[in-house]
Amino acid sequence: METENKNKVKGYLLAGIVVLVLLISVFQSFQISSIKNQITANAINSDVIDTSSWTEDEKMQYEHHGIMPARFQQNNKQSPNMVGGC
């Protein structure tokens, strides 16, 4: 009789642990979803430069060296921040 009670207690304990793990998993899935939405919102609102009208050389200069095309600098004598290079 005592072993039956121990087995019942073990069963309830195991079921309780499984339910607890399930609840933690559901809670964390909502947290991950929330963080994912925040990251996506930040990425959409970031200052993205439209390079659709740039030539391939201008894109390469900007991507590799950080140099804006001369037609977009507008009196800003901006020197590249890169030290060294190719």
Residue, then its C-alpha position, 0 to 999 in steps of 0.5 A: m500500500e505504501t509503494e502505491n502511494k509513493n508511485k502516485v506521488k511520483g506520478y503527480l510530481l512528474a505530471g506537475i513538472v511536465v505542466l510547469v515546463l509546458l507553461i514556461s515554454v509557452f511564456q517564452s514563446f510569447q517573449i520571443s515573438s515580442i522581441k522579434n516584433q521589436i527587432t523588425a520594427n527597429a529595422i524598418n524604422s532605421d535610416v536606410i539609404d536608397t541606392s536604387s539610382w546608384t551605379e554599380d561603382e558607386k555602390m561598391q565604393y559605398e559598401h567597401h569604403g563608406i564613400m558617398p557619391a559626390r552628387f549626394q554629398q552637397n557641400n559636406k566634405q566628408s572624408p571616409n572613416m576607413v583606415g588602410g584599405c585594399 
